[in-house]
Amino acid sequence: QRPLTQKIGVASSLNTATRIRSAITMSSSLNNDDVGDLPSSEMLDSLLEVATQASKLAGEIILGNAGGADVLKSKANSRDLLTLIDPLCEKTIRDTVLATFPNHDFLGEEDVPPGKEASAAAIDAKLANNPSGYLWIVDPIDGTSNFVHGMPLCMPSVAVAYKGEVVVGVIHDPHRQETFSAVKGRGATMNGETIKVGEQATIGDAIVAMGSPPAEESMKMSLAALPVLMPKVRTIRMIGSAALMLAWGANGRVTA
């Protein structure tokens, strides 16, 4: 019989956060010459500090339940799961953010019904009614099927958008104590050290990461790409965490 803190299920990667992460990809392509309408440098520093702190606190909760977990319920389908720990991680992140930025808006997993249409509508609604201009988008546990089975490939993902554009992103991997972060106009880092994408010059040398999306339509598209791509690249890896794949793409562990 597991203690209450161990009796947890798992949630799938939040479609909303995945959409935002795709916009920033945690890579050094956040070009210094393409800064647009940004907050001040001091504000960006504060956003990054709070996002990092919140991610690490949520990471501690994930580590505390890293031995495997029970599924609480499913969302869109049997592959789209929910846990008791997701809301705890989300609340920890939310409370940490609002303690410093009480007027900022927040979009987390509990705010969004299943489905890509609901995710898009949730973002649009938040952006349309956001007096502060700041919106925090959070996936409390990315790689949730990994989490439920005790695989150390799951982590919180936090992004901050300003006037509809992502300006700060943090992916903290608590299992390896690696914190990937990106700031618009400054590039990307891991544990404070500048990172860069892989230098493979030909597709034959590329290591490609792919997902296993819970939605049937997305799954069919992913599987259709396999026989086309696999013969041309060095290998394909299905890691089970969109956040981790993007972070590893940013520092060259995978090519794409």
NUKE-449464 format. One record per residue (C-alpha): residue number from 1; x, z, y; residue in three letters; chain. Coordinates in pm, whole numbers. Example, Ala and Ser with C-alpha at 12.3 -4.5 7.8 and 13.67 -1.06 7.14 Angstrom:
% residues 2
+-----+--------+--------+--------+-----+---+
!   k !   east !     up !  north !   r ! c !
+-----+--------+--------+--------+-----+---+
!   1 !   1230 !    780 !   -450 ! ala ! A !
!   2 !   1367 !    714 !   -106 ! ser ! A !
+-----+--------+--------+--------+-----+---+
//
This chain:
% residues 256
+-----+--------+--------+--------+-----+---+
!   k !   east !     up !  north !   r ! c !
+-----+--------+--------+--------+-----+---+
!   1 !      0 !      0 !      0 ! gln ! A !
!   2 !    157 !   -110 !    328 ! arg ! A !
!   3 !    138 !    102 !    643 ! pro ! A !
!   4 !    -96 !    -22 !    913 ! leu ! A !
!   5 !    185 !   -186 !   1110 ! thr ! A !
!   6 !    275 !   -391 !    801 ! gln ! A !
!   7 !    -81 !   -509 !    723 ! lys ! A !
!   8 !    -71 !   -816 !    937 ! ile ! A !
!   9 !   -161 !  -1183 !    923 ! gly ! A !
!  10 !    -17 !  -1475 !   1107 ! val ! A !
!  11 !   -122 !  -1716 !   1381 ! ala ! A !
!  12 !    -22 !  -2082 !   1404 ! ser ! A !
!  13 !    189 !  -2208 !   1693 ! ser ! A !
!  14 !    -25 !  -2211 !   2003 ! leu ! A !
!  15 !   -104 !  -2573 !   2088 ! asn ! A !
!  16 !    -95 !  -2488 !   2456 ! thr ! A !
!  17 !    254 !  -2343 !   2443 ! ala ! A !
!  18 !    374 !  -2632 !   2227 ! thr ! A !
!  19 !    249 !  -2877 !   2488 ! arg ! A !
!  20 !    437 !  -2690 !   2761 ! ile ! A !
!  21 !    754 !  -2656 !   2553 ! arg ! A !
!  22 !    748 !  -3030 !   2494 ! ser ! A !
!  23 !    765 !  -3078 !   2869 ! ala ! A !
!  24 !   1087 !  -2879 !   2903 ! ile ! A !
!  25 !   1245 !  -2922 !   2552 ! thr ! A !
!  26 !   1489 !  -2645 !   2637 ! met ! A !
!  27 !   1756 !  -2907 !   2695 ! ser ! A !
!  28 !   2011 !  -2973 !   2960 ! ser ! A !
!  29 !   1798 !  -3266 !   3073 ! ser ! A !
!  30 !   1665 !  -3026 !   3337 ! leu ! A !
!  31 !   1869 !  -3220 !   3586 ! asn ! A !
!  32 !   2027 !  -3061 !   3890 ! asn ! A !
!  33 !   1920 !  -3359 !   4100 ! asp ! A !
!  34 !   1553 !  -3339 !   4002 ! asp ! A !
!  35 !   1442 !  -3005 !   4143 ! val ! A !
!  36 !   1123 !  -3102 !   4327 ! gly ! A !
!  37 !    916 !  -2825 !   4484 ! asp ! A !
!  38 !   1082 !  -2517 !   4334 ! leu ! A !
!  39 !   1055 !  -2144 !   4401 ! pro ! A !
!  40 !   1356 !  -1990 !   4576 ! ser ! A !
!  41 !   1673 !  -1931 !   4378 ! ser ! A !
!  42 !   1611 !  -1556 !   4392 ! glu ! A !
!  43 !   1259 !  -1602 !   4256 ! met ! A !
!  44 !   1384 !  -1822 !   3973 ! leu ! A !
!  45 !   1634 !  -1549 !   3885 ! asp ! A !
!  46 !   1355 !  -1291 !   3874 ! ser ! A !
!  47 !   1131 !  -1512 !   3663 ! leu ! A !
!  48 !   1411 !  -1570 !   3415 ! leu ! A !
!  49 !   1496 !  -1200 !   3398 ! glu ! A !
!  50 !   1137 !  -1095 !   3330 ! val ! A !
!  51 !   1076 !  -1378 !   3081 ! ala ! A !
!  52 !   1390 !  -1277 !   2891 ! thr ! A !
!  53 !   1298 !   -909 !   2892 ! gln ! A !
!  54 !    944 !   -981 !   2771 ! ala ! A !
!  55 !   1067 !  -1213 !   2497 ! ser ! A !
!  56 !   1315 !   -957 !   2368 ! lys ! A !
!  57 !   1053 !   -681 !   2359 ! leu ! A !
!  58 !    821 !   -906 !   2158 ! ala ! A !
!  59 !   1115 !   -998 !   1937 ! gly ! A !
!  60 !   1166 !   -632 !   1851 ! glu ! A !
!  61 !    806 !   -615 !   1729 ! ile ! A !
!  62 !    859 !   -924 !   1515 ! ile ! A !
!  63 !   1173 !   -773 !   1362 ! leu ! A !
!  64 !    985 !   -451 !   1291 ! gly ! A !
!  65 !    745 !   -652 !   1074 ! asn ! A !
!  66 !    993 !   -902 !    936 ! ala ! A !
!  67 !    945 !   -826 !    569 ! gly ! A !
!  68 !    637 !  -1043 !    529 ! gly ! A !
!  69 !    276 !  -1012 !    633 ! ala ! A !
!  70 !    -83 !  -1039 !    519 ! asp ! A !
!  71 !   -309 !  -1306 !    666 ! val ! A !
!  72 !   -583 !  -1154 !    877 ! leu ! A !
!  73 !   -792 !  -1469 !    926 ! lys ! A !
!  74 !   -761 !  -1841 !    989 ! ser ! A !
!  75 !   -847 !  -2028 !   1306 ! lys ! A !
!  76 !   -905 !  -2404 !   1293 ! ala ! A !
!  77 !   -834 !  -2428 !    918 ! asn ! A !
!  78 !   -655 !  -2251 !    632 ! ser ! A !
!  79 !   -316 !  -2355 !    773 ! arg ! A !
!  80 !   -393 !  -2219 !   1120 ! asp ! A !
!  81 !   -356 !  -1844 !   1080 ! leu ! A !
!  82 !   -396 !  -1525 !   1282 ! leu ! A !
!  83 !   -231 !  -1182 !   1258 ! thr ! A !
!  84 !   -268 !   -837 !   1402 ! leu ! A !
!  85 !     86 !   -859 !   1535 ! ile ! A !
!  86 !     23 !  -1166 !   1754 ! asp ! A !
!  87 !   -203 !   -976 !   1997 ! pro ! A !
!  88 !     46 !   -688 !   2005 ! leu ! A !
!  89 !    333 !   -922 !   2095 ! cys ! A !
!  90 !    115 !  -1100 !   2349 ! glu ! A !
!  91 !      7 !   -774 !   2513 ! lys ! A !
!  92 !    369 !   -661 !   2533 ! thr ! A !
!  93 !    468 !   -985 !   2706 ! ile ! A !
!  94 !    165 !   -979 !   2936 ! arg ! A !
!  95 !    220 !   -615 !   3039 ! asp ! A !
!  96 !    589 !   -680 !   3107 ! thr ! A !
!  97 !    512 !   -982 !   3322 ! val ! A !
!  98 !    228 !   -825 !   3519 ! leu ! A !
!  99 !    429 !   -510 !   3586 ! ala ! A !
! 100 !    660 !   -722 !   3806 ! thr ! A !
! 101 !    426 !  -1005 !   3905 ! phe ! A !
! 102 !     73 !   -857 !   3916 ! pro ! A !
! 103 !    -73 !  -1161 !   4096 ! asn ! A !
! 104 !     59 !  -1420 !   3848 ! his ! A !
! 105 !   -179 !  -1584 !   3603 ! asp ! A !
! 106 !   -131 !  -1571 !   3226 ! phe ! A !
! 107 !   -233 !  -1798 !   2938 ! leu ! A !
! 108 !   -181 !  -1669 !   2586 ! gly ! A !
! 109 !   -308 !  -1728 !   2236 ! glu ! A !
! 110 !   -607 !  -1498 !   2272 ! glu ! A !
! 111 !   -722 !  -1702 !   2573 ! asp ! A !
! 112 !   -748 !  -2034 !   2387 ! val ! A !
! 113 !   -995 !  -2141 !   2113 ! pro ! A !
! 114 !   -860 !  -2362 !   1830 ! pro ! A !
! 115 !   -807 !  -2734 !   1885 ! gly ! A !
! 116 !   -609 !  -2959 !   2116 ! lys ! A !
! 117 !   -909 !  -3026 !   2341 ! glu ! A !
! 118 !   -956 !  -2652 !   2397 ! ala ! A !
! 119 !   -585 !  -2613 !   2473 ! ser ! A !
! 120 !   -590 !  -2890 !   2731 ! ala ! A !
! 121 !   -906 !  -2752 !   2888 ! ala ! A !
! 122 !   -756 !  -2402 !   2908 ! ala ! A !
! 123 !   -448 !  -2527 !   3093 ! ile ! A !
! 124 !   -655 !  -2739 !   3331 ! asp ! A !
! 125 !   -883 !  -2446 !   3408 ! ala ! A !
! 126 !   -594 !  -2212 !   3480 ! lys ! A !
! 127 !   -416 !  -2465 !   3702 ! leu ! A !
! 128 !   -734 !  -2542 !   3896 ! ala ! A !
! 129 !   -790 !  -2178 !   3988 ! asn ! A !
! 130 !   -448 !  -2024 !   4043 ! asn ! A !
! 131 !   -395 !  -1882 !   4395 ! pro ! A !
! 132 !    -41 !  -1758 !   4325 ! ser ! A !
! 133 !     76 !  -2095 !   4195 ! gly ! A !
! 134 !    242 !  -1924 !   3896 ! tyr ! A !
! 135 !    116 !  -1952 !   3539 ! leu ! A !
! 136 !    285 !  -1788 !   3239 ! trp ! A !
! 137 !    221 !  -1972 !   2909 ! ile ! A !
! 138 !    299 !  -1772 !   2598 ! val ! A !
! 139 !    310 !  -1821 !   2223 ! asp ! A !
! 140 !    366 !  -1465 !   2097 ! pro ! A !
! 141 !    487 !  -1574 !   1752 ! ile ! A !
! 142 !    594 !  -1934 !   1700 ! asp ! A !
! 143 !    655 !  -2019 !   1334 ! gly ! A !
! 144 !    376 !  -1795 !   1215 ! thr ! A !
! 145 !    355 !  -1922 !    858 ! ser ! A !
! 146 !    724 !  -1840 !    831 ! asn ! A !
! 147 !    647 !  -1495 !    967 ! phe ! A !
! 148 !    373 !  -1425 !    713 ! val ! A !
! 149 !    611 !  -1503 !    428 ! his ! A !
! 150 !    903 !  -1304 !    567 ! gly ! A !
! 151 !   1117 !  -1606 !    661 ! met ! A !
! 152 !   1343 !  -1539 !    963 ! pro ! A !
! 153 !   1234 !  -1852 !   1148 ! leu ! A !
! 154 !    978 !  -1716 !   1394 ! cys ! A !
! 155 !    998 !  -1596 !   1754 ! met ! A !
! 156 !    818 !  -1561 !   2088 ! pro ! A !
! 157 !    814 !  -1850 !   2332 ! ser ! A !
! 158 !    756 !  -1800 !   2706 ! val ! A !
! 159 !    725 !  -2056 !   2984 ! ala ! A !
! 160 !    655 !  -2019 !   3356 ! val ! A !
! 161 !    487 !  -2300 !   3548 ! ala ! A !
! 162 !    486 !  -2320 !   3926 ! tyr ! A !
! 163 !    227 !  -2545 !   4087 ! lys ! A !
! 164 !    172 !  -2714 !   3752 ! gly ! A !
! 165 !    540 !  -2775 !   3669 ! glu ! A !
! 166 !    741 !  -2569 !   3421 ! val ! A !
! 167 !   1037 !  -2408 !   3598 ! val ! A !
! 168 !   1154 !  -2143 !   3348 ! val ! A !
! 169 !   1146 !  -2131 !   2969 ! gly ! A !
! 170 !   1277 !  -1870 !   2724 ! val ! A !
! 171 !   1289 !  -1884 !   2344 ! ile ! A !
! 172 !   1435 !  -1564 !   2198 ! his ! A !
! 173 !   1532 !  -1569 !   1830 ! asp ! A !
! 174 !   1537 !  -1200 !   1733 ! pro ! A !
! 175 !   1672 !  -1266 !   1383 ! his ! A !
! 176 !   1998 !  -1413 !   1516 ! arg ! A !
! 177 !   1993 !  -1243 !   1856 ! gln ! A !
! 178 !   2007 !  -1581 !   2029 ! glu ! A !
! 179 !   1826 !  -1627 !   2359 ! thr ! A !
! 180 !   1776 !  -1986 !   2467 ! phe ! A !
! 181 !   1669 !  -2031 !   2827 ! ser ! A !
! 182 !   1624 !  -2314 !   3073 ! ala ! A !
! 183 !   1569 !  -2314 !   3449 ! val ! A !
! 184 !   1459 !  -2622 !   3637 ! lys ! A !
! 185 !   1760 !  -2763 !   3819 ! gly ! A !
! 186 !   2013 !  -2552 !   3628 ! arg ! A !
! 187 !   2015 !  -2683 !   3273 ! gly ! A !
! 188 !   1993 !  -2473 !   2955 ! ala ! A !
! 189 !   2190 !  -2185 !   2806 ! thr ! A !
! 190 !   2218 !  -1976 !   2491 ! met ! A !
! 191 !   2307 !  -1612 !   2556 ! asn ! A !
! 192 !   2421 !  -1713 !   2902 ! gly ! A !
! 193 !   2655 !  -1992 !   2789 ! glu ! A !
! 194 !   2581 !  -2353 !   2884 ! thr ! A !
! 195 !   2461 !  -2567 !   2594 ! ile ! A !
! 196 !   2424 !  -2940 !   2545 ! lys ! A !
! 197 !   2257 !  -3178 !   2303 ! val ! A !
! 198 !   2438 !  -3336 !   2009 ! gly ! A !
! 199 !   2684 !  -3619 !   2063 ! glu ! A !
! 200 !   2581 !  -3838 !   1768 ! gln ! A !
! 201 !   2617 !  -4199 !   1878 ! ala ! A !
! 202 !   2427 !  -4367 !   1593 ! thr ! A !
! 203 !   2098 !  -4288 !   1423 ! ile ! A !
! 204 !   2274 !  -4269 !   1088 ! gly ! A !
! 205 !   2453 !  -3953 !   1202 ! asp ! A !
! 206 !   2138 !  -3784 !   1331 ! ala ! A !
! 207 !   1982 !  -3469 !   1188 ! ile ! A !
! 208 !   1613 !  -3483 !   1278 ! val ! A !
! 209 !   1373 !  -3188 !   1282 ! ala ! A !
! 210 !   1004 !  -3246 !   1220 ! met ! A !
! 211 !    697 !  -3027 !   1218 ! gly ! A !
! 212 !    418 !  -2952 !    974 ! ser ! A !
! 213 !    116 !  -2944 !   1206 ! pro ! A !
! 214 !   -201 !  -2771 !   1080 ! pro ! A !
! 215 !   -437 !  -3036 !   1219 ! ala ! A !
! 216 !   -508 !  -3312 !    967 ! glu ! A !
! 217 !   -471 !  -3596 !   1220 ! glu ! A !
! 218 !   -130 !  -3474 !   1336 ! ser ! A !
! 219 !    -19 !  -3411 !    979 ! met ! A !
! 220 !    -97 !  -3770 !    879 ! lys ! A !
! 221 !    105 !  -3902 !   1173 ! met ! A !
! 222 !    404 !  -3686 !   1079 ! ser ! A !
! 223 !    395 !  -3789 !    715 ! leu ! A !
! 224 !    363 !  -4157 !    807 ! ala ! A !
! 225 !    692 !  -4134 !    997 ! ala ! A !
! 226 !    890 !  -3998 !    700 ! leu ! A !
! 227 !    942 !  -4317 !    494 ! pro ! A !
! 228 !   1030 !  -4507 !    811 ! val ! A !
! 229 !   1278 !  -4257 !    952 ! leu ! A !
! 230 !   1434 !  -4086 !    652 ! met ! A !
! 231 !   1635 !  -4383 !    521 ! pro ! A !
! 232 !   1790 !  -4433 !    865 ! lys ! A !
! 233 !   1906 !  -4080 !    954 ! val ! A !
! 234 !   2147 !  -3838 !    790 ! arg ! A !
! 235 !   1869 !  -3598 !    698 ! thr ! A !
! 236 !   1536 !  -3453 !    807 ! ile ! A !
! 237 !   1466 !  -3081 !    832 ! arg ! A !
! 238 !   1122 !  -2917 !    842 ! met ! A !
! 239 !   1197 !  -2576 !    996 ! ile ! A !
! 240 !    844 !  -2457 !   1065 ! gly ! A !
! 241 !    893 !  -2348 !   1426 ! ser ! A !
! 242 !    852 !  -2594 !   1710 ! ala ! A !
! 243 !   1025 !  -2354 !   1950 ! ala ! A !
! 244 !   1330 !  -2319 !   1726 ! leu ! A !
! 245 !   1354 !  -2694 !   1669 ! met ! A !
! 246 !   1357 !  -2755 !   2045 ! leu ! A !
! 247 !   1614 !  -2481 !   2102 ! ala ! A !
! 248 !   1838 !  -2616 !   1829 ! trp ! A !
! 249 !   1799 !  -2964 !   1971 ! gly ! A !
! 250 !   1919 !  -2831 !   2303 ! ala ! A !
! 251 !   2241 !  -2690 !   2159 ! asn ! A !
! 252 !   2310 !  -2972 !   1914 ! gly ! A !
! 253 !   2229 !  -2806 !   1582 ! arg ! A !
! 254 !   1978 !  -3083 !   1530 ! val ! A !
! 255 !   1995 !  -3419 !   1701 ! thr ! A !
! 256 !   1625 !  -3466 !   1771 ! ala ! A !
+-----+--------+--------+--------+-----+---+
//
